[in-house]
């Protein structure tokens, strides 16, 4: 019998290691703070939903539904899918629990999403998103507020110089119906130039052809009819009011008429925040209005808007701009059985009296040199050394492990809490 191969994580599903997690905590803390300041409440819903929820909401012929979803039959034969995005599950939960009709709700969620696509830099099969969804508000004010919220987030994360807002309107349903006809006629006249995906999209949602990344199609797409030429008065009024609000708030943006987003439920405002700092995977945040989705899911007609931020890409961007300081903490070295016993109790008392303290208690060794090596490797700021001599005298040795000085001194055990409150 051969040696068993070591287990590996599934391709495109990554571990987040202890040395990386502080960036996740940092970003999540700022995200949570900003959502609270804008009055958004957290909601949590399952990773698994009925497959038909996504097929109906996202669109049967989108790449996500047709190619990328993790779908399987459970033991009852029901078709279930790991959520590829959050909006559909959030809307389903809102309808099921009576949160949406004739109510204003500002909701947010965070967690893993799943898409079976080719893993590459910044794009994984299990990835993490934070999403915000607002229900019950039909005017452009909420569109503007969401964009200002994201701008504030970039500022607080220190990446506002690395991102640019791209903005477009997809118009009303009536607008899109007219535009669909124009696009279908245009692309049908150039059918021989279309790739296989675009031919499929031509039959189902020709707007999606505008989203194609195929270099061979770019000239054809550039010369396609403009949606802006088909906009009705309602669409123009909404978009122009949004632009006035953003201009008044001095929020810069680029009008990108090729921005259509990859999901079928969007209408009116759509947007993406783009960065050039992460290579080809440029969008770190995207969203828009989806005023028809709640009714499409069987609820009462409810205006809605939302967006999602890819956390992996956002954290990559933060890491380019910021090196997080290692949190100051203490490594306690106790030498001898009695000192180890007393040290364990002392560490517990310190965790109560110095709440901000991170304290690692050095177990299992009476060797000072090896314990100091462990203390240094742990990135501790200070080592506390307690031995029989210190116990008898009622003192403890404090050794600085960082900086040029690296001095040490004895202080009374009775003064230790005050000392650590001052130095950590």
N, C-alpha and C positions, 0 to 999 in steps of 0.2 A: 504494500500500500504506500503510495507516494506521499510526500509532504503536502499538506493542505495549503493552497494559495491563500495569502492574507486577504481579508475582506477589504474592499474599496467602496467608497461612496458611489452612488449611482451617478453616471455621467451627467454633468450639468446641475447636480444638486450638491451644494458645497457646505462644508463645516465652517462655522464662524469660531475661530480659536480665541483663547483668553487674551492674547496680545492684540487682537483686533476689536474686541468687544467694547472697549472704552469709546471708540468712535461711534458705534451703534448707540450706546447709552447717551452720549453727548448729543447726537442728532435727534434721538427720540425725546430727550428731555426738552429741547427747544421746540420741537413739533408739538408736544403736549402743552407746553406753556402758551404757545400762540393760538392753538385751537381753543383753549379755555378763554383767552382774552377776547376772542371773537364770538363766544357763546356757543361753540359746538360741543355736543355731548357724544361720548364714545358709545358705539354699538359693536357687539361681537356676534358673528353668525358663523355657521358651520363651514368647514373646508369642502364638504360634499353637498351637492345639490342634485336634483333631478336633471338629467341631460337636457330635457326639453326646455328648461328655464333658459339656458344659454343659447340653444338653437333659436328660440323665439326672440330673445332679447338682443343678442349680439348680431344675429343674422345667419341663416343657414349657409350662405355661400361666402362668408368672410373666411380669411385664412385661419383665424382662430378656431372656428367651428369645424371647417372642412379638413384641416390638416393638423392642428396643434393640441387639441384637447386630450387629456387623460380620461378616457371613458371606459367603463367596464360594467358588466352585469353582476349584481350582487347575488346572494344565494336565493333570493326570491325571484330572480329574473328581471328585477327593475334596473333600468339603465341609469347609472350614476356617473357624475363627472366631478373631478377635482376642480375647484373654481379657477378659471383662467383670468378673472378680473373680479372686482368687488361690487360694481354698481348693481348688477342683476340680483345678487344675493341681498344687498341692502334694500332694494325696492321690494323684493319678495317678503323680507322680514317686516318692512314698514306696512305693507298691505295686510299681511297675516295678523299683525298685532294692532291694527287700527291706528297707526301713528300718522297717516298722511292726509286723509280726506278733511278738507276745511281746516287744516292746521299748518302752521309754519314749523318746520323742523330743520335744524342744522345738526348733521350727524357726521361723525368721523370714525374711521376704523384703521387698524394696522395689522399686517400679518402676511403669511406666505400665499403666493399664487403659483399656478402650475401651467406650463405650456411646453409641449413636446416639439421644440424647435432646435435648430443646430446651435449648440453652445458656442459662444464667442465672447470676446471681451465686453463686459457690461451687460451680457444677455445670457440668462441661465434658464434651466428647466424648472427649478424651484427658485423663485425670486420673491422679494418682499416689497410691498407697497403700503403707503399710507394714502387713504382716500378720504375726501370730504364731499358730502352730498347735501344740498339745500333744497327743500321742498316747500311748495306753496307760495313762491314769489315769482311773478311773471315778468317784472320790469327789469331793465338793464342795471339797476342799482346793485342787485346781488351779484351780477356778473362782474361788475367793477370791484365790489368788496372782495370777491374771491381772488381776483388778480392782485389787489393791494395786499391781501393776506400773504400770497405767495411771495410777493416782492419783499415784504417785511421778513419773511422766513429767510430769503437769500441774504438780506442785510445782516440778520442776527447770526447767521452761519459764516458770514464773511466771504461769500462767493458772489455777491451781486455784480461784480465786474466781469464775471465769467459766463453770465447767462443773458439771453435776449428774448423778449416776448414776441412771438409771432401770433397774429390775430387774423381771423377771417369770420365771415358769416356764411352759413349754408342756406339762409333764407327759410321761409315757411315751407310747409308741405306743398302748397300750390306752386310756389316758386320752383321748388326742386322738380316737380312733375314737368313743368315747361322746359327746364334746363336739361332734364333727362332726355327729352325728345331731341333737343338740339345736339347733345353729346352723342346720342345713339346714331343719329344721321351722320355726324362728322366722322366718328370712328368706323362706322359701317362702310363709309366711302374709302377708308384706308385699311380695310380688313387684312390685306396681305402683309401689312407692316406690324400687326399686333402679335405679341407672344401668346402662348397658350393661356396663361392666367388672365390676360386682358380680354381675350375672346370670351372666357367664362363670365368675367365681370360685365362685359358689354350686354350680356343677356339678363343680368340680374341687377347690378348697380354700377352703371357706367362712371359715376363719380369716383369710384375706387381706382379706375385707371389713372386718374390724375395723381394718385398716391404711389404709382409704380416707381421703383428705384432702378429699373432697367435702363442703362445708358442709351440703348438703341432707340428708346421711345421718347427721349426727352424733347427732341425737336418737334415731334408730332404733338406732344402734350403742350408745349409752349404755344403752338398755333391753334390749339383747341378753342372753342367759344368760351368766353368769360362768364362765370356765374353772375358777376356784378351787373352784366347787361340784362339779366333776367329778373333782378330783384324787384319785388312788389313794394308798395308804400309801407306796409307793416314792417317788412324786413329792414328797409332802409332807415325807418324811424328808430327802430330798436338799436341798430348798429351805430347810427350817428349819435344817438344819446349816450351810448356806451363810450364812444370815442371822446365826446365832450367831457364826460366824467373822468376818464383817464388823463386827458389833457389838463383838466383842472387840478388833478392830483399830481401832475408832473411825472406821470409814469410813462416812460418811453416804450414804444412798440413798433413793430413792422407789420404792415398789411401784406399778408401772404395769400394770394388768391388760389394757390395750389394746395393750401392746407385743408384737407377734408377729414382727417382722422380715420382710423381703421375700422370703426364700428358703425353699424347701420342705424343706431338709434339717435344719432346726433341731428340737431336742427338749430337754425339761428347761430348763436355765438359758438365758435370753436377756437381753441388756442393751444399753443405749445410753448414751453420755455426750452430754448435751445442753447447748447454750449458747444464750442469748438475745441474744448480742452481735452475731450475724451475720445478723439478719433471719430470714426464714422457714426457711432451710436450717440447722436447728438441730443435727443430729446430726454430731458430728465423729469418733465412734468407735462401732462396733457389732459385736456378735458373739454367740456362744453355743455350746452343746454340739451336736454332730452325730454321735452315737454309732453311727448306722446307715449313714453315708455310705461308709465304707471297704468294708463288705460289699456295699453297693449297686454299687460300682465293681468288684466281683469279687475283692476281698481278703478276708482272714479278719476276722471281727468284731473291731473295735478301738474302744474308747472314745476320743473326741476332743473338743476344744474349741478355738475360735479367735476372733480378732477382726481387724478392719481399721480403720485410721485414714486418713481422707482428708487428704493432706498439704496440698493447696491451702487447705482450710478451716482446718486447724491453723495454717498459716503466717499466714493472715489474722488469726487470733486472737492469735498471738504479736506481730504488728506493732501491734495495738491497745495492747498492754501494754508493749512494749519497743522502744527505738530502739537498734540495734546500733552500737557505736562503729566508726568506720572504722579498719581495721588500720593501725598506724603503719608507714610505709615511707619510703624514701629515693629521691629523684630525682637522678641524677648528670648534671651538665652538664659536657661536655668541649669546650673551645674551641680550635680549631686541629687540624691533622692529627696532629701528634705527640701532643697531649693526648688526642685521640680514640682513638688506638691504645693509649696507656698506660692510658687510662680504662677501656676495654673489658676489659683484662687485670685491672686493679684491681677492677672489679666482680665478675669471676669469683672472685678471691681472697676478697673480702668475703662472697660467697655460701657459701664454705667455712668461713670463720672466724667468721661471725655467722649461724648457721643460721636463726634466726628472722626474718632480715631479708628484707623484700620490696624489691627494688631495681629501679628502672626506669632504663635507660640511655638518655639523650637522644640519639638518632641524627639525622643529616642536617641539622644547623644549627649555624652558628658565631655566631649572633646571640644575645647574652646575654638581651636583653629578651624575645624570643620564647620562648626556652627556659625562662625564669622563669615566663612565662605558662602554658606547658605543665606545668611542675612544680606550680604552684598548682592548675591544673585537675585534676591527677591525685590531689589530696587528700593529697599527700605531707606528712609532718611536717617533713622536712628536705630541703634541697637541698645537694648537694656540688658545688662549682665547682672545676674543674681546668683551668688554662690554662698557657701557656708559663712565665709568671712563677712559678706554684706548682710546676711541675715542676723549675725551676732551683733553687728554695729548699728543695724537699723537703717542702712544706706542701700543705694543701688548705683551701679556704674552706668553712666550714659556715654555712648560712643557715637560721634557723628560719622556717618558713612559716605556723605556726599560733600562736594566742594573741595577747596584746597586745604582747609584747616584740619579736618579729620581729627579733631581733638577729643579728649574724653575727660569726664569729671565725675566725682561722686556727689550725689545729692541725697538728702534724707527721704526715706520712703514716704514720710508724712507730707512732703512737699511735691511728690511726683505728679499728682493730678494737676495742680496749678502749673507746674513746669510744662507738662504736655499740652495743656490748654493754650499756653502761650506760643508753643513751638510747632504745633501741628494744625 
